[in-house]
């Protein structure tokens, strides 16, 4: 009887050991499955990260177009003029309200960019004012504008085709110099950006002074000829010009990331000309379907295809304190 009882006890111990072993094996299997699943998820994550961006997904991003058909726009630093042309073809701007300029001469542009000549011809055929050899760091001089309004008050308008400029835009500013030293590279591009800001500010001021001079001359002549009626008419014209004078804006587009973030374009705008970011947003390449971003010094694309890179558009305008805004509103109400 004793032996039989021992067999029962031994059998019970084996049963418990077997259950423990089965439980351990099951737990180990589940752990391995979990680890394999985590490894696969990590691989998928890396794969998706390195996968080229789908143009359709890019298109789904919220669009930001920094101008509309009522704007008078000066584009500077155009490479092959594909951005200006795309803005017209997409219906964003009226051709007669665009001044498209390049740093290159016409001959240099033809040598550097295969579509340069065709794009320029098409822009001119649509009524766009196209000017070459325009330097963003010396706008007034390179555009051949004058501050001697008394001698020729309409010269600037003849050159630009308008005196109502209210937006200047520079896409992907770059010196074209392959400076390897990071700090020097950042410093030279910051200087380019500051010079661009200052020259835009000076150009806006010049055109404003030119408009005011022409209005004052017109008012004087009208008051003599019409015994006062002309004054009212010209004051109305003067008031209507406020819409142009009060919305002088400067735009830049830049790629995201370094070294561009280190250029600190917002700080430079505030410190150099007292401008702030009015608005910024993603540049969606599909919004400008025929735009081909090129390097400053060649037909080549950048290291990574432009359409696969994130970029942003920044629009700056004059920073006005709250007290100044209130005074301005009160002044407008009095008018």
C-alpha positions in Angstrom: 0.0 0.0 0.0 2.8 2.3 0.8 4.4 1.8 -2.5 1.2 2.5 -4.3 0.8 5.7 -2.4 4.3 6.8 -3.3 3.6 6.2 -7.0 0.5 8.5 -6.8 2.6 11.2 -5.1 5.3 10.9 -7.7 2.8 11.1 -10.5 1.3 14.3 -9.0 4.8 15.9 -8.9 5.5 15.1 -12.5 2.1 16.5 -13.5 2.9 19.8 -11.8 6.4 20.0 -13.3 4.9 19.3 -16.7 2.4 22.1 -16.4 5.1 24.5 -15.2 7.3 23.5 -18.2 4.4 24.0 -20.6 3.5 27.4 -19.1 7.2 28.4 -19.4 7.4 27.3 -23.0 4.2 29.2 -23.8 5.5 32.3 -22.1 8.8 32.1 -23.9 7.0 31.7 -27.3 4.8 34.7 -26.6 7.9 36.8 -25.6 9.7 35.8 -28.8 6.7 36.7 -30.9 6.5 40.0 -29.2 10.1 40.7 -29.8 9.9 39.7 -33.5 6.8 42.0 -33.9 8.7 44.9 -32.4 11.7 44.3 -34.7 9.4 44.2 -37.7 7.7 47.5 -36.6 11.1 49.1 -36.3 12.1 47.9 -39.8 8.9 49.2 -41.3 9.4 52.6 -39.5 12.9 53.0 -41.0 11.6 51.9 -44.4 8.8 54.4 -44.4 11.2 57.1 -43.2 13.6 56.6 -46.0 10.9 56.1 -48.6 10.5 59.1 -51.1 7.6 61.3 -50.4 4.5 60.6 -52.4 3.5 63.7 -54.5 -0.1 63.0 -53.7 0.6 63.1 -50.0 2.5 66.4 -50.5 -0.5 67.8 -52.3 -2.7 67.1 -49.3 -0.8 69.6 -47.2 -2.5 72.9 -46.7 -1.6 75.2 -49.5 0.0 78.6 -48.9 0.1 81.0 -51.8 1.7 84.3 -50.7 0.1 86.5 -53.2 -3.1 87.1 -55.2 -4.2 88.6 -58.5 -4.5 92.1 -56.9 -0.8 92.2 -55.9 1.9 94.0 -57.8 4.9 91.7 -57.4 8.6 91.9 -58.1 10.3 88.5 -58.3 14.1 88.7 -57.8 16.7 86.1 -58.3 14.7 84.1 -60.8 16.8 81.3 -62.3 15.1 80.0 -65.4 11.9 82.1 -64.7 9.8 79.0 -64.2 8.4 80.2 -60.9 7.0 83.5 -62.4 5.6 81.5 -65.3 4.0 78.9 -63.1 2.4 81.6 -60.9 0.7 83.0 -64.0 -0.3 79.6 -65.5 -1.8 78.6 -62.1 -3.9 81.8 -62.1 -2.4 83.3 -59.0 -1.2 86.6 -60.6 -2.0 88.9 -63.5 0.9 89.1 -66.0 0.7 92.9 -66.2 1.3 93.1 -62.5 4.5 91.1 -62.4 8.1 92.3 -62.7 10.3 89.2 -63.1 14.1 89.7 -62.8 17.2 87.6 -62.9 20.8 88.2 -61.6 22.1 86.7 -64.9 22.2 88.5 -68.2 20.1 87.1 -70.9 23.1 85.4 -72.5 24.3 83.9 -69.2 20.8 82.6 -68.5 20.6 80.9 -71.8 23.9 79.1 -71.2 22.9 78.0 -67.6 19.3 77.0 -68.0 17.8 75.0 -70.9 14.3 76.5 -70.6 15.5 80.1 -69.9 14.9 81.5 -73.4 11.5 79.9 -73.9 10.3 81.0 -70.5 11.4 84.6 -71.0 9.7 84.7 -74.4 6.5 83.3 -73.0 6.5 85.8 -70.1 7.0 88.7 -72.4 4.3 87.5 -74.7 1.9 87.4 -71.8 2.8 91.0 -70.8 5.2 90.5 -68.0 8.0 93.0 -67.5 11.3 91.0 -67.6 14.6 92.6 -66.5 18.0 91.0 -66.4 21.2 91.7 -64.4 19.3 92.8 -61.3 21.2 92.5 -58.0 19.1 92.0 -54.8 21.9 93.6 -52.8 21.7 96.8 -55.0 18.2 96.9 -56.3 17.7 100.6 -57.1 21.0 101.0 -59.0 20.7 97.7 -60.9 17.1 98.5 -61.9 18.4 101.9 -63.1 15.8 103.8 -61.0 16.1 107.5 -60.1 15.5 109.6 -57.1 15.5 112.8 -59.2 11.8 113.0 -59.7 12.0 116.7 -60.7 14.0 115.7 -63.8 11.9 112.7 -64.8 9.0 111.9 -62.5 7.8 109.0 -64.7 11.1 107.2 -65.3 10.7 104.7 -62.6 7.2 103.8 -63.7 8.4 103.4 -67.3 11.2 101.0 -66.1 9.0 98.9 -63.8 5.7 99.2 -65.7 4.1 100.4 -62.4 4.7 102.5 -59.3 2.4 100.3 -57.1 4.7 97.6 -56.1 3.6 95.9 -52.8 5.4 92.6 -52.7 9.0 91.5 -53.4 9.8 87.8 -53.4 13.1 86.0 -53.4 13.0 82.2 -53.8 15.7 80.1 -52.1 18.4 82.8 -51.8 21.9 81.5 -52.2 25.3 83.0 -53.1 26.3 80.1 -55.2 29.6 79.9 -53.4 30.6 76.5 -52.2 32.0 77.6 -48.8 32.8 74.5 -46.7 33.3 76.2 -43.4 29.9 76.2 -41.7 30.2 79.4 -39.8 31.5 81.4 -42.8 28.7 79.9 -44.9 26.1 81.0 -42.5 27.6 84.5 -42.1 27.8 85.2 -45.8 24.2 84.1 -46.4 23.0 86.2 -43.4 24.6 89.2 -45.1 22.8 88.3 -48.4 19.5 88.2 -46.5 20.1 91.5 -44.7 21.1 93.2 -47.9 18.0 91.9 -49.5 15.8 93.2 -46.7 17.4 96.6 -46.7 17.2 97.0 -50.5 13.5 96.0 -50.5 12.8 98.6 -47.8 14.7 101.3 -49.8 12.9 100.4 -53.0 9.4 100.6 -51.4 10.4 104.0 -49.9 11.7 105.3 -53.3 8.4 104.4 -55.1 6.3 105.9 -52.2 8.3 109.1 -52.5 7.8 109.1 -56.3 4.1 108.6 -56.0 3.7 111.4 -53.4 5.8 113.7 -55.6 3.6 113.0 -58.6 0.4 113.5 -56.5 1.7 116.8 -55.1 2.6 118.0 -58.6 -0.8 117.0 -60.0 -2.6 118.6 -57.0 -0.8 121.9 -57.6 -1.6 122.0 -61.3 -5.2 120.9 -60.7 -5.8 123.6 -58.0 -4.7 126.3 -60.4 -6.7 125.0 -63.3 -9.9 124.1 -61.4 -10.0 126.6 -58.6 -10.1 124.0 -55.9 -12.1 121.2 -57.4 -8.9 119.4 -58.5 -7.7 119.4 -54.9 -10.6 117.3 -53.7 -10.1 114.9 -56.7 -6.4 114.5 -56.0 -6.9 114.1 -52.3 -9.2 111.2 -53.1 -6.5 109.7 -55.3 -4.0 110.2 -52.4 -6.3 108.4 -50.0 -6.8 105.6 -52.4 -3.0 105.1 -52.6 -2.9 104.2 -48.9 -3.9 100.7 -49.7 -0.7 100.3 -51.7 1.6 102.1 -49.2 0.4 100.3 -46.1 1.0 96.7 -47.2 4.6 96.7 -48.4 5.6 93.0 -47.9 8.8 91.0 -48.4 8.8 87.3 -49.1 11.4 84.5 -48.9 11.2 80.8 -49.5 13.7 78.4 -47.8 14.2 74.7 -47.4 13.6 73.4 -43.9 16.5 72.3 -41.7 20.2 73.2 -41.6 22.0 75.4 -42.5 18.9 77.4 -43.4 17.5 77.5 -39.8 20.8 79.0 -38.6 20.3 81.9 -40.9 17.7 83.2 -38.5 15.8 85.2 -41.1 13.1 86.3 -38.7 15.6 87.9 -36.3 17.5 89.5 -39.2 14.2 91.1 -40.5 13.4 92.6 -37.2 16.9 93.9 -36.5 17.6 95.3 -40.0 14.4 96.9 -41.1 11.9 96.4 -38.2 9.8 93.8 -40.1 8.0 90.8 -38.6 6.6 87.6 -40.0 3.0 88.4 -41.2 2.5 84.7 -42.2 4.4 81.6 -43.1 3.4 78.3 -44.6 4.6 75.2 -46.5 5.6 75.6 -50.1 3.7 72.8 -51.8 5.5 72.0 -55.0 2.3 70.9 -56.7 0.9 74.4 -56.3 3.5 75.5 -58.9 3.6 72.5 -61.3 6.0 73.9 -63.8 8.4 75.4 -61.3 11.9 73.8 -61.5 14.2 74.9 -58.7 17.8 75.0 -59.8 21.1 75.7 -58.3 22.3 79.3 -58.4 25.3 78.4 -60.6 24.0 75.6 -62.9 21.2 73.7 -64.5 21.6 70.9 -61.9 19.0 70.2 -59.2 20.1 70.3 -55.6 21.6 67.2 -53.9 18.1 65.9 -53.2 15.3 66.4 -55.6 13.4 69.6 -54.7 10.0 67.9 -54.7 11.2 65.5 -52.0 12.3 68.3 -49.7 10.2 70.3 -47.2 10.3 74.1 -47.8 8.5 77.1 -46.4 7.4 80.5 -47.5 7.8 83.5 -45.2 6.1 86.8 -45.7 7.2 89.8 -43.7 5.6 93.2 -43.2 6.3 96.3 -41.0 6.1 95.7 -37.3 3.6 98.1 -35.7 3.2 98.5 -31.9 -0.3 98.3 -30.5 -0.3 102.0 -29.7 0.8 102.9 -33.2 -1.9 100.7 -34.6 -4.5 102.5 -32.6 -3.2 105.9 -33.7 -3.2 104.7 -37.3 -6.8 103.6 -37.1 -7.8 106.9 -35.5 -6.0 108.8 -38.2 -7.8 106.7 -40.9 -11.1 107.4 -39.3 -10.5 111.2 -39.3 -9.7 111.0 -43.0 
